[in-house]
């Protein structure tokens, strides 16, 4: 799994975040997928510089780049287990002020953000 503490979602208020995100049945999720760690780090740099998540996805993601990284609405069981655990633990945010987290799956390195929960 990717190192913790890199994204804005990685804070010491983990218990507080858990209470805000528990119970969602589906999420509207975006991601940036990079096969190489170095490319993921470049994308992280752009996010840390304040570039919108969807714009970074268009430039760096190897999946769904044209859609700004959007995977649409997903329910539990539709995503890879490692990805799902991270995604369903994230608080909803906007592409211009994203709260993201990282994970590594068999597909590569993911930067994940959630736009909505229901």
Beta strands, then each sheet from edge to edge (+ up, - down):
strand 1: 26-34
strand 2: 70-75
strand 3: 100-105
strand 4: 108-117
sheet 1: 2+ 1- 4+ 3-
end
